[in-house]
């Protein structure tokens, strides 16, 4: 997902977000540039959720993405099953 976002020209920034924000990150526009902020302390499934939600909001349909990522983009229940991502990540590292 990170690669897909960077191919779309999105800058990824890993920063500690303020506790009062109560979020682990998201897509925003800073000085005319689209940026995805991700909390450095977010657990892996929350980080993946931030990236996935950002990718959903961008024109990704015409770019190549692994079938597993396509399934996640089309699924509404990703947040209810973080182990789906962990299995996907393990497969990618092989």
C-alpha positions, 0 to 999 in steps of 0.5 A, a space after each residue: 500500500 505504501 508503494 501504491 501511495 507513493 506511485 500516486 505522488 503521495 508523501 508518507 510521513 511517520 510522526 507521533 500525533 498528539 494524543 488529543 487527536 485520537 487518530 493514528 493518521 490520515 490523508 490530508 493536504 498540506 501546502 497543496 501537497 497530499 500527505 498521509 500521516 501515520 503515527 509512529 506508535 500505531 500498531 501494524 493493523 491500524 497503520 494498514 487501516 490508515 494507508 488503506 483508507 487513504 488509498 480508497 480516496 485516491 484514483 487507484 483503479 487503473 494502477 496494478 495492485 496485488 490481488 490481496 490489496 484489491 480485496 482489502 480495498 473492496 472489503 468493508 470489514 477490514 478493521 474487524 479482522 486485523 489478522 487478515 493483514 498480518 497473514 498478507 504481510 507474512 506472505 509478502 515477506 516470503 
